């Protein structure tokens, strides 16, 4: 028997977002920003997507993303998983196809 799932009503294709679902994006970028700039930002301070620059010294979101990419080691490599996310993805993957949805 093959380990490959077939497309059927029992096997769904699930699209899962990364930010805030699998990975703690706000906690991760703020931890790095606090380390790099000696600040003490907290995730509760974020009021909307694409507004992170308002909490920082970056002039706009383009400057924020340039810092977040930081050469070979982009910010996404160091994000902590949301509690329970990895185990849940493993459980879902036993019966369904998982697709990670991201714009980055």
N, C-alpha and C positions, 0 to 999 in steps of 0.2 A: 504494500500500500504506500502511496506517495505522501510526503509531508506537505505538498503544495495544495493549498485550498482551491477548490473549484468555485466558480461564480454560481451561486445558488441563493435562494431566499434565506437559507439558514446561515450562509456566510456573507456578512455584510462588508462593504468597504467603508471604513470609518475615517473621516478627516479630523485630525486632532491638531489644535493650535499649540504652539510652543509657549508663547509668552503668557505667564500667569496660569497656565494649565499644566504643562509639563515642567517648565523652568520658572524659577523665581526671578523674573527679569528686573523688576524694580529693586529688590533687595540686592541683586548682583551688581547692577551698574552703580548703585549708591555705595556699596561697600568699596568698589574700586575707586569711585570718585572721591570718597572720604579719605582713602589711603593716599591717592595722588595729590589731593589739594588740601588736606588737613581740615576737612569740614566734618559735620555730624548730621548729614541728611538722613531721613527715615522714610520708608515706603509710604507711610500714611500721608506724607506731604504731596504726593502725586495726585493731581486733580484731573488729568486727562491724558490720552495718548497724544504723542507729538507735542508735548508741552514741557518735557523734561528740562529743556534749556532755560525755562523761566526760573528754575530752582538753582541754576548753576551760573558760572561766568561765561558760558558759551553764548555767542551772539544770536545763534539760530540753530535749528535742528541739523542742518548740514554740518555745522561745526561739532555738534554733539556726536553725530554718526562717524565723523572722521576720527574723533578721539576713541570711540567705541571699537572701531576696526583695528586700530593700533598695530599696524604692520602684520606680522605673521600670526599673532595671537589675538583674534577678535574676542570681544566680550562674551559671546555666546558659549565659548569653550569653557568658561569658568563659572557658569551659573549653577546654583544649587537646584536640585530637583524639588518640585513642590512635594510636600509629604504625601506618600502613598501613590504618587504618579507612576513611578517605575513598576511597582507591583501591579497596579491596575492595567498598565499597557501590556505587561506580560500576560495577564489573565485574558484580556481582550484578544490578544494576538493568537491565543490557542484556538479560537473559533472564528476569527474575523481577520480581514486584511486591514492593516493600519497604514494610513498616509499622513505624514507630518505636513501641516499647512503653515507656511510662513512666506512673508514677502521679502525677507532678507536673504 
